[in-house]
Structures are given as C-alpha cells and as structure tokens.
Amino acid sequence: MSDIVVMDGIVISRIPGWKPTWETAILAIPAIIIIVIWAVIKLVGLIIKHDTDEGGEL
C-alpha cells in the first residue's frame, strides 16, 4: 500500500518549482487514512469470509 503514497510523492515532487514541505504531508494524510480504512475493511472482510461456512460475499 505504501507504494501508492510513494508514487504520489514522486509525481508531486517532479512538478517544477515544487518544494516538498509540511503542506505535502497534510495533503498526503487523507490518502493514507483512506488506504488504512480500505485495508481494515478488506481485513475484516477476509475474517468474516473465513468465519462463515459459506464463505459469504461482501
């Protein structure tokens, strides 16, 4: 998951005249939160699927 954030950072840092600052970190925080929430949802989904005999669909 961290590859996405790193790639975004590389793309942002390649913009001419852009200096990575604390503003970049603030902009990256929502993306990191979304990735973490997505990972938790996937993990919970795997646990639910593992616990149900039918392998329930989400």
mmCIF file of the C-alpha atoms, coordinates in Angstrom:
data_MODEL
# 
_entry.id   MODEL 
# 
loop_
_atom_site.group_PDB 
_atom_site.id 
_atom_site.type_symbol 
_atom_site.label_atom_id 
_atom_site.label_alt_id 
_atom_site.label_comp_id 
_atom_site.label_asym_id 
_atom_site.label_entity_id 
_atom_site.label_seq_id 
_atom_site.pdbx_PDB_ins_code 
_atom_site.Cartn_x 
_atom_site.Cartn_y 
_atom_site.Cartn_z 
_atom_site.occupancy 
_atom_site.B_iso_or_equiv 
_atom_site.pdbx_formal_charge 
_atom_site.auth_seq_id 
_atom_site.auth_comp_id 
_atom_site.auth_asym_id 
_atom_site.auth_atom_id 
_atom_site.pdbx_PDB_model_num 
ATOM 1  C CA . MET A 1 1  ? 0.000   0.000   0.000   1.00 0.00 ? 1  MET A CA 1 
ATOM 2  C CA . SER A 1 2  ? 2.896   2.360   0.743   1.00 0.00 ? 2  SER A CA 1 
ATOM 3  C CA . ASP A 1 3  ? 3.933   2.196   -2.942  1.00 0.00 ? 3  ASP A CA 1 
ATOM 4  C CA . ILE A 1 4  ? 0.909   4.325   -3.903  1.00 0.00 ? 4  ILE A CA 1 
ATOM 5  C CA . VAL A 1 5  ? 1.849   7.063   -1.441  1.00 0.00 ? 5  VAL A CA 1 
ATOM 6  C CA . VAL A 1 6  ? 5.496   6.995   -2.553  1.00 0.00 ? 6  VAL A CA 1 
ATOM 7  C CA . MET A 1 7  ? 4.489   7.186   -6.221  1.00 0.00 ? 7  MET A CA 1 
ATOM 8  C CA . ASP A 1 8  ? 2.198   10.142  -5.486  1.00 0.00 ? 8  ASP A CA 1 
ATOM 9  C CA . GLY A 1 9  ? 5.059   11.851  -3.657  1.00 0.00 ? 9  GLY A CA 1 
ATOM 10 C CA . ILE A 1 10 ? 7.383   11.317  -6.635  1.00 0.00 ? 10 ILE A CA 1 
ATOM 11 C CA . VAL A 1 11 ? 4.787   12.730  -9.056  1.00 0.00 ? 11 VAL A CA 1 
ATOM 12 C CA . ILE A 1 12 ? 4.178   15.760  -6.809  1.00 0.00 ? 12 ILE A CA 1 
ATOM 13 C CA . SER A 1 13 ? 7.920   16.391  -6.292  1.00 0.00 ? 13 SER A CA 1 
ATOM 14 C CA . ARG A 1 14 ? 8.531   16.372  -10.076 1.00 0.00 ? 14 ARG A CA 1 
ATOM 15 C CA . ILE A 1 15 ? 6.329   19.452  -10.581 1.00 0.00 ? 15 ILE A CA 1 
ATOM 16 C CA . PRO A 1 16 ? 8.703   22.346  -11.482 1.00 0.00 ? 16 PRO A CA 1 
ATOM 17 C CA . GLY A 1 17 ? 9.305   24.706  -8.575  1.00 0.00 ? 17 GLY A CA 1 
ATOM 18 C CA . TRP A 1 18 ? 7.558   22.414  -6.078  1.00 0.00 ? 18 TRP A CA 1 
ATOM 19 C CA . LYS A 1 19 ? 9.312   22.117  -2.757  1.00 0.00 ? 19 LYS A CA 1 
ATOM 20 C CA . PRO A 1 20 ? 8.081   19.215  -0.580  1.00 0.00 ? 20 PRO A CA 1 
ATOM 21 C CA . THR A 1 21 ? 7.019   20.764  2.727   1.00 0.00 ? 21 THR A CA 1 
ATOM 22 C CA . TRP A 1 22 ? 4.721   20.026  5.642   1.00 0.00 ? 22 TRP A CA 1 
ATOM 23 C CA . GLU A 1 23 ? 1.881   21.001  3.272   1.00 0.00 ? 23 GLU A CA 1 
ATOM 24 C CA . THR A 1 24 ? 2.688   17.875  1.250   1.00 0.00 ? 24 THR A CA 1 
ATOM 25 C CA . ALA A 1 25 ? 2.324   15.783  4.405   1.00 0.00 ? 25 ALA A CA 1 
ATOM 26 C CA . ILE A 1 26 ? -1.038  17.402  5.190   1.00 0.00 ? 26 ILE A CA 1 
ATOM 27 C CA . LEU A 1 27 ? -2.225  16.621  1.663   1.00 0.00 ? 27 LEU A CA 1 
ATOM 28 C CA . ALA A 1 28 ? -0.983  13.026  1.988   1.00 0.00 ? 28 ALA A CA 1 
ATOM 29 C CA . ILE A 1 29 ? -2.749  12.373  5.324   1.00 0.00 ? 29 ILE A CA 1 
ATOM 30 C CA . PRO A 1 30 ? -6.261  11.915  3.810   1.00 0.00 ? 30 PRO A CA 1 
ATOM 31 C CA . ALA A 1 31 ? -4.870  9.474   1.232   1.00 0.00 ? 31 ALA A CA 1 
ATOM 32 C CA . ILE A 1 32 ? -3.096  7.486   3.970   1.00 0.00 ? 32 ILE A CA 1 
ATOM 33 C CA . ILE A 1 33 ? -6.285  7.421   6.069   1.00 0.00 ? 33 ILE A CA 1 
ATOM 34 C CA . ILE A 1 34 ? -8.305  6.175   3.073   1.00 0.00 ? 34 ILE A CA 1 
ATOM 35 C CA . ILE A 1 35 ? -5.731  3.428   2.397   1.00 0.00 ? 35 ILE A CA 1 
ATOM 36 C CA . VAL A 1 36 ? -5.751  2.369   6.061   1.00 0.00 ? 36 VAL A CA 1 
ATOM 37 C CA . ILE A 1 37 ? -9.576  2.272   6.165   1.00 0.00 ? 37 ILE A CA 1 
ATOM 38 C CA . TRP A 1 38 ? -9.618  0.278   2.910   1.00 0.00 ? 38 TRP A CA 1 
ATOM 39 C CA . ALA A 1 39 ? -7.085  -2.197  4.325   1.00 0.00 ? 39 ALA A CA 1 
ATOM 40 C CA . VAL A 1 40 ? -9.143  -2.609  7.523   1.00 0.00 ? 40 VAL A CA 1 
ATOM 41 C CA . ILE A 1 41 ? -12.318 -3.224  5.506   1.00 0.00 ? 41 ILE A CA 1 
ATOM 42 C CA . LYS A 1 42 ? -10.518 -5.835  3.384   1.00 0.00 ? 42 LYS A CA 1 
ATOM 43 C CA . LEU A 1 43 ? -9.087  -7.487  6.506   1.00 0.00 ? 43 LEU A CA 1 
ATOM 44 C CA . VAL A 1 44 ? -12.481 -7.597  8.242   1.00 0.00 ? 44 VAL A CA 1 
ATOM 45 C CA . GLY A 1 45 ? -13.970 -8.988  5.031   1.00 0.00 ? 45 GLY A CA 1 
ATOM 46 C CA . LEU A 1 46 ? -11.385 -11.772 4.984   1.00 0.00 ? 46 LEU A CA 1 
ATOM 47 C CA . ILE A 1 47 ? -12.080 -12.575 8.637   1.00 0.00 ? 47 ILE A CA 1 
ATOM 48 C CA . ILE A 1 48 ? -15.851 -12.685 8.030   1.00 0.00 ? 48 ILE A CA 1 
ATOM 49 C CA . LYS A 1 49 ? -15.352 -14.833 4.929   1.00 0.00 ? 49 LYS A CA 1 
ATOM 50 C CA . HIS A 1 50 ? -13.073 -17.153 6.918   1.00 0.00 ? 50 HIS A CA 1 
ATOM 51 C CA . ASP A 1 51 ? -15.537 -17.458 9.817   1.00 0.00 ? 51 ASP A CA 1 
ATOM 52 C CA . THR A 1 52 ? -18.611 -18.206 7.690   1.00 0.00 ? 52 THR A CA 1 
ATOM 53 C CA . ASP A 1 53 ? -19.021 -21.747 6.389   1.00 0.00 ? 53 ASP A CA 1 
ATOM 54 C CA . GLU A 1 54 ? -20.415 -20.459 3.085   1.00 0.00 ? 54 GLU A CA 1 
ATOM 55 C CA . GLY A 1 55 ? -17.528 -18.044 2.529   1.00 0.00 ? 55 GLY A CA 1 
ATOM 56 C CA . GLY A 1 56 ? -20.011 -15.151 2.446   1.00 0.00 ? 56 GLY A CA 1 
ATOM 57 C CA . GLU A 1 57 ? -19.745 -12.466 -0.210  1.00 0.00 ? 57 GLU A CA 1 
ATOM 58 C CA . LEU A 1 58 ? -19.252 -8.774  0.544   1.00 0.00 ? 58 LEU A CA 1 
# 
